[in-house]
Amino acid sequence: MAKPSNGSSSGIKIAADNRQARYQYEILDTYEAGVALLGTEVKSIREGKVNLRDGFANVKRGEVWLHNVHISPHSMTNLAYNHEPRRVRKLLMHKQEIRKLIGQTEQKGLTLVPLKMYFKDGKVKVSIALGRGKKLHDKRESLKKNQDKREMARVIKSRGQD
């Protein structure tokens, strides 16, 4: 029997997106990692009750850990069986990727930031980025570029309607 189509041909369903990360960090490299989760966490992620805004990843003793990501407790589950919302979660990555990250995060100012949490082939994945924190003038510069792009698009659109 054929699998039912859910509208997306790639099999990826985004559960949460951290748009603030691209504003606050200069993204140098991105990685895909699996996440070790409990059953109630997966149910909450399916409902979209995830907040990546304050999240970051850390490398300790050869393992990568995701900190400060809020996954709301599942509403239909008894509190005794539910999970803690901000618990530290293990990220599942290949050893060579982890070794590479250890070398890069020890450099000055580089950090691991979660960009997206999504379902890929039925499994929860996190896209984490190696980033350098932007200074205030960098943020202003990127904001100005975005405003200029919007203004140019607006002018082009208005000239096309004449």
C-alpha positions in Angstrom: 0.0 0.0 0.0 1.3 3.4 -0.9 2.1 6.1 1.7 -0.4 8.9 2.0 0.9 12.2 0.7 0.9 15.0 3.2 1.6 17.8 0.6 5.3 18.1 1.2 7.4 16.1 -1.3 10.6 16.4 0.8 9.2 14.8 4.0 10.2 17.8 6.1 7.7 19.5 8.5 9.1 22.5 10.4 8.0 22.5 14.0 9.9 25.6 15.2 12.1 28.3 13.7 14.5 30.6 15.5 14.4 33.7 13.3 16.1 35.8 16.0 19.3 33.8 15.7 20.1 35.0 12.2 19.7 38.6 13.5 21.9 38.1 16.6 24.6 35.8 15.1 26.7 35.7 12.0 26.1 32.1 10.8 29.4 30.4 9.7 28.3 26.8 9.3 25.2 24.6 9.9 24.8 21.0 11.0 21.8 18.6 11.3 21.5 16.6 14.5 19.0 14.2 15.9 17.6 14.8 19.4 17.1 12.3 22.2 13.6 13.0 23.4 10.9 11.5 25.6 7.5 10.5 24.1 5.6 13.4 25.6 8.2 15.8 24.1 7.6 14.4 20.7 3.8 14.9 21.1 4.3 18.5 22.1 6.7 19.2 19.2 4.1 17.7 16.8 1.7 20.3 18.2 4.3 23.1 17.6 4.8 23.9 21.3 8.5 24.6 21.0 10.5 27.7 21.7 14.1 27.9 20.4 14.7 31.6 21.1 17.0 31.3 24.2 18.5 27.9 23.2 22.1 27.1 22.7 24.2 23.9 22.4 27.3 22.9 24.3 30.0 20.3 23.8 30.9 18.4 26.9 33.0 15.2 27.1 32.6 14.4 23.5 28.8 14.8 23.4 26.7 17.8 22.3 23.9 19.0 24.6 21.0 21.3 23.8 20.3 23.8 26.6 17.4 26.2 27.3 15.0 25.0 24.6 11.5 25.1 25.9 9.2 22.3 25.0 5.8 22.7 26.7 4.4 19.8 28.7 1.9 17.7 26.7 -1.7 18.8 27.7 -3.3 15.4 27.5 -0.7 13.5 29.6 -0.7 13.1 33.4 1.8 15.4 35.2 3.5 12.4 36.8 4.5 11.1 33.3 5.2 14.5 31.7 8.6 16.0 31.0 10.4 19.0 32.4 10.0 21.9 29.8 13.6 23.2 29.9 15.6 20.0 30.5 19.0 19.5 28.8 18.7 17.3 25.8 21.4 15.2 24.0 22.0 15.9 20.3 22.9 12.9 18.2 25.8 13.6 15.8 28.7 11.8 14.2 32.0 11.7 16.1 33.9 13.5 13.4 31.3 16.3 13.4 31.6 16.6 17.2 35.4 16.7 17.0 35.2 19.5 14.4 32.8 21.4 16.6 35.0 21.1 19.7 37.9 22.8 17.8 35.7 25.6 16.5 33.7 26.4 19.6 36.9 26.8 21.6 37.8 29.7 19.3 36.9 33.1 20.7 33.3 34.1 20.3 31.9 31.1 18.5 28.7 29.4 19.8 26.2 26.8 18.7 22.7 28.1 18.1 19.6 26.1 17.2 18.0 27.5 14.0 15.1 25.1 13.3 13.5 22.0 14.8 11.7 19.8 12.3 10.4 16.4 11.4 12.4 14.5 8.8 11.1 11.1 7.8 9.2 10.8 11.1 12.2 11.7 13.3 12.8 15.0 15.1 15.9 16.9 13.9 17.5 20.2 14.9 19.5 22.4 12.6 22.2 24.0 14.7 24.6 26.7 13.5 28.1 27.7 14.4 27.8 31.4 14.8 29.7 34.5 16.0 27.8 37.1 17.9 27.1 40.3 16.0 28.0 43.6 17.4 25.5 46.4 17.5 26.8 48.1 14.3 26.6 44.8 12.5 22.9 44.4 13.5 22.2 48.0 12.3 24.0 47.3 9.0 22.0 44.1 8.3 18.7 45.9 9.3 19.6 48.7 6.8 20.3 46.2 4.0 16.9 44.5 4.6 15.1 47.9 4.6 16.9 48.8 1.3 15.8 45.5 -0.3 12.2 46.0 0.8 12.2 49.6 -0.6 13.7 48.5 -4.0 11.0 45.7 -4.2 8.3 48.3 -3.4 9.5 50.7 -6.1 9.8 47.9 -8.7 6.3 46.7 -7.9 4.8 50.2 -8.1 6.4 50.8 -11.5 5.1 47.5 -12.9 1.5 48.5 -12.1 1.5 51.8 -14.0 
